[in-house]
Amino acid sequence: MMLSEGNQSIIPTFILLGFSEYPELRVPLFLVFLSVYTVTVVGNLGMILIIKISSNLHTIMYFFLSHLSFEDFCYSTVVTPKLLENLIVEDRTISVSACIMQFCFACIFGVTETFMLAAMAYDRFVAVCSPLLYTTAMSRSLCALLVAGSYSWGIVCSLTFMYFLLALSYCESSIINNFICDHSVIASVSCSDPYISQMLCFIIAVFNEASSLMIILTSYILIFITVMRMPSASGRQKAFSTCASHLTAIAIFHGTILFLYCIPNPKSSWLTVKVASVFYTVVIPMLNPLIYSLRNKDVKNTFRKLVFTKLLCHSR
């Protein structure tokens, strides 16, 4: 990846344009993204803390939720600080290796979250369709295996992409018309033929999206059939309410991914791509803890108890 010019070696760099074409919005955008990142960090770490210290939340569902919060926190931390930096500094360059590393870490947590949501859908399926067998079917060892498998597959995908991206050669300086180092833009600015890397990325992305959505759709179709057979209206409402938060998170997450990859001509709609990328990389990690806390009575009650206990201790 290093170019030689005489006796000097030139290290290739990328220039992340980000939102530089809107200089008047740099300060407002910085404040907005900083606020979103703050809420993301507090929300996700707070969710992990609440689940850890509250014994009544030591269940399988919250075990998955704590890992989902961890992934959202890590994903946002990989992307948002660089976005904030580019909004306040003039030098928007990033080395090729740093850009590839950002993408690879984002890939790990993005892929892991994709399959974590699928594992949570399977958990809801067992809870609703086979409640008497739930403890046996969703054993601690199986849940640990599902979580470990999600992380492992994310790492495998990331290392595979890294290998093929590092095998490409890059020019002295290339412009990336985005705020994030994504596989497609890194491969597109290389000086060598990126066909194999792009095709591999496409195949893995389609496999991940199709397989996770198949698990999710199958689980919820069976859940819907089971719920509709329930004689009690209150039973149906309770069953649907246990799935509402997860369905909302799935709709936002996968809806944004499908939108990003279904834009007919991204080159002519870079602003649309950037806005969708902001939503996917910055906003969604903030929304997940809000969705699960605002729609979950157990989390809200635990939070109130913790706040009340804290205030009581300070008043004494």
C-alpha positions in Angstrom: 0.0 0.0 0.0 3.1 2.2 0.1 4.1 4.2 -3.0 7.8 4.9 -3.8 8.9 8.1 -5.4 12.7 8.2 -5.7 14.2 7.4 -2.3 11.1 8.6 -0.5 8.1 6.5 0.5 4.7 8.0 0.4 2.0 6.6 2.7 -1.4 6.7 1.0 -4.1 8.6 2.8 -7.8 9.1 2.4 -9.7 12.4 2.8 -13.1 12.0 4.5 -15.3 14.8 3.1 -18.1 14.1 5.6 -20.4 17.2 5.7 -17.7 19.7 4.6 -19.9 20.9 1.7 -22.1 22.5 4.4 -19.7 24.7 6.4 -22.5 26.7 8.0 -23.8 23.5 9.5 -20.6 22.2 11.1 -21.2 23.7 14.5 -24.9 22.7 14.7 -24.1 19.2 13.5 -21.3 18.8 16.0 -23.6 19.7 18.8 -26.3 17.4 17.6 -24.0 14.4 17.1 -22.2 15.1 20.4 -25.6 15.1 22.1 -26.7 11.9 20.4 -23.4 10.2 21.3 -23.7 11.3 24.9 -27.2 9.8 25.1 -25.9 6.6 23.3 -23.1 6.1 25.8 -25.2 6.9 28.9 -28.2 4.9 27.6 -26.3 1.7 26.6 -23.9 1.7 29.6 -26.8 2.5 31.8 -28.8 -0.4 30.4 -25.9 -2.8 31.0 -25.5 -1.5 34.6 -29.2 -1.8 35.4 -29.3 -5.4 34.1 -26.1 -6.3 35.9 -27.1 -5.0 39.4 -30.8 -5.9 39.3 -31.4 -9.6 40.1 -34.9 -9.7 38.6 -33.4 -8.8 35.2 -31.0 -11.8 35.3 -33.0 -13.6 32.6 -32.2 -14.8 29.1 -33.9 -11.9 27.4 -31.9 -9.3 29.3 -28.8 -11.4 28.8 -29.2 -10.8 25.1 -30.2 -7.2 25.7 -27.0 -6.4 27.7 -24.9 -7.7 24.8 -27.0 -5.7 22.3 -26.3 -2.6 24.4 -22.6 -3.4 24.5 -22.5 -3.7 20.7 -24.4 -0.5 20.2 -22.0 1.3 22.5 -18.9 -0.1 20.7 -20.3 0.5 17.2 -21.1 4.1 18.0 -17.6 4.6 19.7 -15.9 3.3 16.6 -17.7 5.8 14.3 -18.9 8.9 16.1 -15.6 10.3 17.6 -14.0 10.5 14.1 -17.2 12.1 12.7 -17.0 14.8 15.5 -13.3 15.4 14.9 -13.9 16.0 11.2 -16.6 18.6 11.9 -14.2 20.8 14.0 -10.8 20.3 12.3 -9.7 21.3 8.8 -7.5 18.3 8.2 -9.8 15.5 7.4 -7.2 13.0 6.3 -7.0 9.4 7.6 -4.4 6.8 6.8 -5.5 3.8 4.8 -4.7 1.4 7.7 -6.7 3.5 10.1 -9.6 3.7 7.7 -9.6 -0.1 7.1 -9.4 -0.7 10.9 -12.4 1.6 11.5 -14.4 -0.4 8.9 -13.3 -3.7 10.4 -14.3 -2.9 14.0 -17.6 -1.5 12.7 -18.1 -4.7 10.8 -17.5 -6.8 13.9 -20.2 -5.1 15.9 -22.6 -4.5 13.0 -22.6 -8.2 12.0 -22.8 -9.3 15.6 -25.8 -7.1 16.2 -27.5 -8.6 13.1 -27.3 -12.1 14.5 -27.9 -11.0 18.0 -31.3 -9.6 16.9 -32.0 -13.0 15.2 -31.1 -14.8 18.4 -33.4 -12.6 20.4 -36.2 -13.4 17.9 -35.6 -17.1 18.5 -35.7 -16.5 22.2 -39.1 -14.7 21.9 -40.4 -17.6 19.7 -39.5 -20.2 22.4 -41.0 -18.0 25.1 -44.3 -17.5 23.3 -44.7 -20.8 21.5 -43.2 -23.2 24.1 -43.4 -21.5 27.5 -43.3 -24.8 29.4 -40.1 -25.8 27.7 -38.5 -22.4 27.8 -36.0 -23.1 30.6 -34.9 -26.3 29.0 -34.8 -25.0 25.4 -33.1 -21.7 26.2 -30.4 -23.1 28.5 -27.5 -20.9 29.6 -25.1 -22.9 27.6 -27.1 -22.5 24.4 -27.5 -18.7 25.0 -23.8 -18.4 25.6 -23.2 -20.3 22.4 -25.5 -18.1 20.4 -23.7 -14.9 21.7 -20.3 -16.4 21.1 -21.3 -17.5 17.6 -22.5 -14.0 16.8 -19.3 -12.4 17.9 -17.1 -15.1 16.2 -18.9 -14.7 12.9 -18.5 -10.9 13.1 -14.8 -11.4 13.6 -14.5 -13.9 10.8 -16.3 -11.5 8.4 -14.1 -8.6 9.5 -10.8 -10.4 9.1 -11.8 -11.7 5.7 -12.7 -8.2 4.5 -9.4 -6.8 6.1 -7.3 -9.4 4.2 -8.7 -8.5 0.8 -8.7 -4.7 1.4 -5.1 -4.8 2.5 -4.2 -6.8 -0.6 -5.4 -3.9 -2.7 -3.0 -1.0 -3.7 -4.0 2.6 -3.0 -3.0 5.9 -4.6 -1.2 8.7 -2.8 -4.4 10.5 -1.8 -8.0 9.6 -2.5 -11.3 11.4 -1.5 -14.1 9.5 0.2 -17.4 11.3 0.0 -18.7 10.1 3.3 -17.9 10.5 7.0 -17.3 6.7 7.6 -14.9 4.2 6.1 -17.2 1.7 4.4 -16.0 -1.3 2.4 -17.6 -0.1 -0.8 -15.9 3.3 -0.8 -12.5 2.0 0.3 -12.5 -0.6 -2.5 -13.8 1.9 -5.1 -10.8 4.3 -4.5 -8.1 1.6 -4.8 -5.7 1.7 -7.7 -6.0 -2.0 -8.3 -9.0 -4.1 -9.4 -11.4 -4.4 -6.4 -13.7 -6.9 -8.1 -12.9 -9.9 -5.9 -13.2 -7.8 -2.7 -16.4 -6.2 -3.8 -18.0 -9.5 -4.8 -17.0 -11.2 -1.6 -18.5 -8.3 0.4 -21.7 -8.5 -1.6 -22.0 -12.3 -1.0 -21.3 -12.1 2.7 -23.6 -9.1 3.1 -26.5 -10.9 1.3 -25.9 -14.1 3.3 -25.9 -12.2 6.6 -29.0 -10.2 5.8 -30.9 -13.1 4.2 -30.1 -15.7 6.9 -30.8 -13.3 9.9 -34.1 -12.1 8.3 -35.1 -15.7 7.6 -34.7 -16.6 11.3 -36.5 -13.4 12.4 -39.4 -13.8 9.9 -39.9 -17.5 10.6 -39.8 -16.9 14.4 -42.4 -14.1 14.2 -44.7 -15.9 11.8 -44.9 -18.8 14.2 -45.3 -16.4 17.1 -48.2 -14.7 15.3 -49.9 -18.0 14.5 -49.6 -19.1 18.1 -50.8 -15.8 19.5 -53.9 -15.7 17.2 -54.9 -19.2 18.5 -54.9 -17.9 22.1 -58.5 -17.8 23.4 -57.9 -14.8 25.7 -57.6 -11.3 24.4 -55.5 -10.3 27.4 -53.2 -13.2 26.7 -52.8 -12.1 23.1 -52.0 -8.6 24.2 -49.5 -9.7 26.7 -47.7 -11.9 24.2 -47.6 -9.2 21.6 -46.3 -6.6 24.2 -43.3 -8.9 25.0 -42.3 -8.7 21.3 -43.1 -5.1 20.6 -39.7 -3.6 21.6 -37.8 -6.2 19.7 -39.9 -5.8 16.6 -39.4 -2.1 16.7 -35.6 -2.5 17.0 -35.6 -5.0 14.1 -37.7 -2.8 11.8 -35.4 0.2 12.3 -32.2 -1.7 12.0 -33.0 -3.9 9.0 -35.2 -1.2 7.4 -32.2 1.2 7.3 -29.8 -1.5 6.0 -32.2 -2.4 3.1 -32.7 1.3 2.3 -28.9 1.9 2.1 -28.4 -1.0 -0.2 -31.4 -0.4 -2.4 -30.7 3.1 -3.4 -30.8 3.0 -7.2 -27.9 5.3 -8.0 -25.8 6.2 -4.9 -23.4 8.4 -6.8 -26.2 10.9 -7.6 -27.6 10.9 -4.1 -24.6 11.2 -1.8 -26.6 13.4 0.7 -29.2 10.6 0.9 -26.5 8.0 1.5 -24.9 10.2 4.2 -28.2 10.8 6.0 -29.0 7.1 5.9 -25.5 6.3 7.1 -25.9 8.7 10.0 -29.1 7.1 11.0 -27.6 3.6 10.8 -24.3 4.3 12.5 -25.1 7.1 15.0 -28.9 7.2 15.7 -29.8 3.5 15.9 -27.3 2.8 18.7 -29.0 5.6 20.7 -32.5 4.4 19.9 -32.2 0.8 21.0 -31.8 1.5 24.8 -34.6 4.1 24.6 -36.9 1.6 22.8 -36.2 -1.2 25.4 -36.4 1.2 28.4 -39.4 3.2 27.4 -41.5 0.1 26.4 -40.3 -2.2 29.2 -42.0 -2.0 32.6 -39.3 -4.1 34.3 -36.5 -1.8 33.2 -38.5 1.3 34.1 -39.4 -0.1 37.6 -35.8 -1.1 38.2 -34.6 2.3 37.2 -37.1 4.0 39.5 -36.0 1.8 42.4 -32.4 2.6 41.8 -33.1 6.4 41.6 -35.3 6.3 44.7 -32.6 4.3 46.6 -29.9 6.7 45.5 -32.0 9.8 46.5 -32.9 8.1 49.8 -29.2 7.5 50.6 -28.3 11.1 49.8 -31.1 12.5 52.0 -29.9 10.6 55.1 
